[in-house]
Amino acid sequence: MSTSYSLEIYKKPLEAIQAGIKKVEIRTNNSYEQINYNILQVGDTISFQVISGPPFVGLDVIEADALMVEVVSVIKYRDPRELLKQEGLEVLSTLVSNIDDGIELLYSFHEYKEMIPVHGIFAIHIQPVT
């Protein structure tokens, strides 16, 4: 039985998912989302809610239920280096050109530096629900 979740996202990554460019969402458990990525399973669905930003300014939704995706796979990694070595830099779109810059970018996300050592970091492979 699949579960449905609601998850916040910025407009640009959402547009990349819609265009078929972005196929992996990277997340860690944190204090501001209701989802526990340890229990996310293949076949679960995520309804993306567009929030304002970046940078992180809060979770005020500016576009509700903007896109529904299905989880294709969930892979938990110990840290960003392991994730980027396995998944490739393309999971960060064209934002970085090397692993060290990718690590720095991921640790710059709200609470990621504090939460990744505790919870790990997840590569969530997704596909839009049509």
C-alpha positions as CSV (number, residue, x, y, z in Angstrom):
1,M,0.0,0.0,0.0
2,S,1.4,3.3,-1.0
3,T,1.4,6.5,1.1
4,S,1.0,10.1,-0.2
5,Y,3.1,12.9,1.2
6,S,3.2,16.7,0.8
7,L,6.6,18.2,0.3
8,E,7.8,21.8,-0.3
9,I,10.0,22.7,-3.2
10,Y,11.3,25.8,-5.0
11,K,9.9,26.8,-8.4
12,K,13.1,26.2,-10.4
13,P,13.6,22.5,-9.3
14,L,9.9,21.9,-9.8
15,E,10.2,23.1,-13.4
16,A,13.2,20.9,-14.0
17,I,11.2,17.9,-12.8
18,Q,8.3,18.8,-15.1
19,A,10.7,19.2,-18.0
20,G,12.2,15.7,-17.3
21,I,15.6,17.1,-16.5
22,K,15.6,16.5,-12.7
23,K,14.8,12.9,-11.7
24,V,16.4,12.8,-8.3
25,E,15.3,14.8,-5.2
26,I,17.9,15.1,-2.4
27,R,16.6,15.4,1.1
28,T,17.5,14.7,4.7
29,N,15.2,14.4,7.8
30,N,14.8,17.8,9.5
31,S,12.7,19.8,11.9
32,Y,10.5,21.6,9.4
33,E,9.1,18.8,7.2
34,Q,6.5,16.3,8.2
35,I,8.1,13.4,6.2
36,N,10.4,10.8,7.6
37,Y,12.6,9.7,4.6
38,N,13.6,6.5,6.4
39,I,10.1,5.1,5.7
40,L,9.6,6.5,2.2
41,Q,9.0,3.6,-0.2
42,V,8.8,2.8,-3.9
43,G,5.3,3.6,-5.1
44,D,4.6,6.3,-2.6
45,T,3.5,9.6,-4.1
46,I,4.7,13.2,-3.3
47,S,2.6,16.3,-3.9
48,F,5.0,19.2,-4.3
49,Q,4.0,22.5,-2.9
50,V,6.0,25.5,-4.3
51,I,7.4,27.8,-1.7
52,S,9.1,31.2,-2.1
53,G,12.9,31.3,-2.3
54,P,15.7,30.5,-2.4
55,P,17.1,31.3,0.0
56,F,15.1,29.5,2.6
57,V,12.6,32.0,4.0
58,G,10.0,29.7,5.4
59,L,7.4,27.3,4.3
60,D,4.7,29.6,3.0
61,V,3.2,27.8,0.1
62,I,2.8,30.0,-3.0
63,E,1.5,27.2,-5.3
64,A,-0.3,24.2,-3.7
65,D,-0.3,20.8,-5.3
66,A,1.9,22.0,-8.2
67,L,3.1,18.5,-9.2
68,M,2.5,14.9,-8.2
69,V,5.4,12.5,-8.5
70,E,5.8,8.8,-7.7
71,V,8.8,7.4,-5.8
72,V,10.8,5.1,-8.1
73,S,13.6,4.3,-5.5
74,V,15.0,5.7,-2.3
75,I,18.7,5.4,-1.5
76,K,20.2,6.5,1.8
77,Y,23.8,7.7,1.9
78,R,26.0,8.5,4.9
79,D,27.0,11.9,3.6
80,P,26.9,14.1,0.5
81,R,30.3,12.9,-0.8
82,E,29.1,9.3,-1.0
83,L,25.8,10.4,-2.6
84,L,27.5,12.5,-5.2
85,K,30.0,9.8,-6.1
86,Q,27.2,7.3,-6.6
87,E,24.5,9.5,-8.1
88,G,26.7,11.9,-10.0
89,L,26.8,15.7,-10.1
90,E,23.8,15.9,-12.4
91,V,21.5,15.4,-9.4
92,L,22.4,19.0,-8.6
93,S,21.5,20.1,-12.1
94,T,24.1,22.5,-13.4
95,L,24.7,24.2,-10.1
96,V,28.2,22.8,-9.5
97,S,31.1,21.4,-11.5
98,N,32.9,19.2,-8.9
99,I,32.1,17.1,-5.9
100,D,33.6,19.5,-3.3
101,D,31.4,22.3,-4.5
102,G,28.4,19.9,-4.5
103,I,29.1,19.0,-0.9
104,E,29.4,22.7,0.1
105,L,26.1,23.4,-1.7
106,L,24.3,20.6,0.1
107,Y,25.6,21.6,3.5
108,S,24.4,25.1,2.8
109,F,20.8,24.0,2.7
110,H,18.7,24.8,5.8
111,E,19.7,22.4,8.6
112,Y,21.5,20.0,6.3
113,K,24.9,20.5,8.0
114,E,23.4,19.5,11.4
115,M,21.0,16.8,10.2
116,I,23.0,14.8,7.7
117,P,25.4,13.4,10.3
118,V,22.4,12.3,12.3
119,H,20.0,11.1,9.6
120,G,22.1,10.6,6.5
121,I,21.1,12.0,3.1
122,F,18.6,10.5,0.7
123,A,18.5,10.3,-3.1
124,I,14.9,10.0,-4.0
125,H,14.4,8.9,-7.6
126,I,11.0,10.2,-8.9
127,Q,8.8,10.4,-11.9
128,P,5.9,12.6,-12.6
129,V,2.4,11.0,-12.3
130,T,0.5,11.6,-15.5
